[in-house]
Amino acid sequence: MNRNTVMANVLSEYNELIPVLNRFGIKLGVGENTIESLCTSYNLNPALVLAVLNVYIDENFYPDDIGDIGAEELVDYFHNTVENYNCDLMPNIEKHLNAFIAISGSEQDTNNASAKKPTKDSQNQELNMLNILFLKFKERMSEKLNNLMNYEGDFPDELLHDLKNILIKHLSSDFNQNLCYAVIFSVHSFQKDLAAHNRLRNRVLSPKLNQLNSTDIKQLQHSIISDHPHKHDDDNNHLTNRETEILKIIVKGYINKEIADMLNISLNTVLTHRKNIIRKTGVKTVSGLTFYCLRNGLLTM
């Protein structure tokens, strides 16, 4: 895919890119416009749009022109992704699941009454467990998405995996198959998007952050704080001085043993501090911790 590719042809083959384009503000009705002409119309950077689209459709794609992508516009895209997950993709799963539970429950009442089968309680229990599983996922996902720092890290998609596999492997066959498929399809679409999002984070966001100089960092800090105001933690979520020191070294790319040697402390001590940092910030990945440092004024070069 390149700047001269006709967008309509891409969307016809890869329908999953429609919500991705929406995050850039591009809606359906693209006509015969090329990617470059659409970017011109919407005042978008073609390098960023192409990087995102290619990473989404090709698991083996690594962009080679991230120097043409601005950190601020990249952060904006990630914010739009969070909003899309919160307002569209998760509600879409919930809508289909609620319809499946409601219709399947009423169908079971009718079938059990006519056949006089004593299976209503067990079948309702299955439906309730599906609902509980999704609500757990929704709670965990929302908790991460509602914090700017956390959304960049690994997403809790294990519960989505379980929900889909239960529907495929373990659900009673008497339930509404068409609505069950709708739930599976919406879950699968979200899973694919999460996987692509993680690739984008690792192949574009992290390398871009590593390219920033001190001026870039200050500008990005100002942009993040201005566009997404938040209450600044007075003591950086109660990180100790040593934890803050180790955090600054972590985001520079040093591994645990190197940190231990650098600070003349044991490896176990580093691991303990690192666990405390993860627990207090809620962020696991290096790029996520880099975001944390940016927002809290800890990152210097």
Long-range contacts (C-beta under 8 A, 24 or more apart in sequence): 1-35, 1-50, 1-53, 1-54, 1-57, 2-35, 2-50, 3-34, 3-35, 3-36, 3-39, 3-46, 3-50, 4-34, 4-35, 4-36, 5-34, 5-35, 6-32, 6-33, 6-34, 7-33, 7-34, 7-35, 7-38, 8-32, 8-33, 10-35, 10-53, 14-56, 14-57, 16-56, 16-189, 16-192, 16-193, 17-53, 17-56, 17-57, 19-84, 19-88, 19-89, 19-193, 20-52, 20-53, 20-56, 20-193, 22-84, 23-77, 23-80, 23-81, 23-83, 23-84, 24-49, 24-77, 24-80, 45-69, 45-70, 45-73, 48-73, 48-74, 48-77, 51-200, 51-204, 52-77, 52-200, 52-204, 55-196, 55-199, 55-200, 55-203, 55-204, 56-196, 56-199, 56-200, 59-199, 61-203, 62-203, 63-203, 63-204, 66-204, 66-207, 66-208, 66-211, 67-211, 69-204, 69-208, 71-208, 71-209, 71-212, 71-216, 71-219, 71-220, 72-219, 72-220, 72-223, 74-204, 74-205, 74-208, 75-220, 75-223, 75-224, 76-227, 78-151, 78-152, 78-201, 78-205, 79-148, 79-227, 79-228, 81-151, 81-197, 82-145, 82-151, 85-141, 85-145, 85-190, 85-193, 86-142, 86-145, 86-146, 89-186, 89-189, 89-190, 89-193, 90-138, 90-141, 90-142, 90-190, 92-186, 92-190, 93-134, 93-183, 93-186, 93-187, 93-190, 94-134, 94-138, 96-179, 96-182, 96-183, 96-186, 97-130, 97-131, 97-134, 97-183, 99-179, 99-182, 100-175, 100-176, 100-179, 100-180, 100-182, 100-183, 101-127, 101-130, 101-131, 103-176, 103-179, 104-175, 104-176, 104-179, 104-180, 107-175, 107-176, 108-174, 108-175, 111-174, 123-172, 123-174, 123-175, 126-171, 126-172, 129-166, 130-163, 130-166, 130-167, 130-171, 133-159, 133-162, 133-163, 133-166, 134-159, 134-163, 137-163, 144-282, 147-282, 148-224, 148-228, 148-230, 148-291, 148-295, 149-281, 149-282, 149-283, 149-288, 149-291, 149-292, 149-295, 150-282, 150-283, 150-288, 152-201, 152-205, 152-283, 152-285, 152-287, 152-288, 152-291, 153-283, 153-284, 153-285, 153-288, 154-198, 154-284, 154-285, 155-194, 155-197, 155-198, 157-190, 157-191, 157-194, 160-187, 160-190, 160-191, 160-194, 161-191, 163-187, 164-188, 164-191, 201-285, 201-287, 202-287, 205-287, 206-286, 206-287, 206-290, 209-287, 209-290, 209-291, 210-253, 212-301, 213-301, 214-300, 214-301, 217-294, 217-299, 217-300, 217-301, 220-294, 221-294, 221-295, 221-297, 224-294, 224-295, 225-295, 230-295, 232-296, 233-296, 236-296, 236-298, 237-280, 237-281, 238-280, 239-276, 239-277, 239-280, 239-281, 240-276, 242-273, 243-273, 243-276, 243-277, 243-280, 244-298, 246-270, 246-273, 246-274, 246-277, 247-277, 247-289, 247-292, 247-293, 247-298, 248-293, 248-298, 248-299, 248-300, 250-274, 250-277, 250-286, 250-289, 251-286, 251-289, 251-290, 251-293, 251-299, 253-286
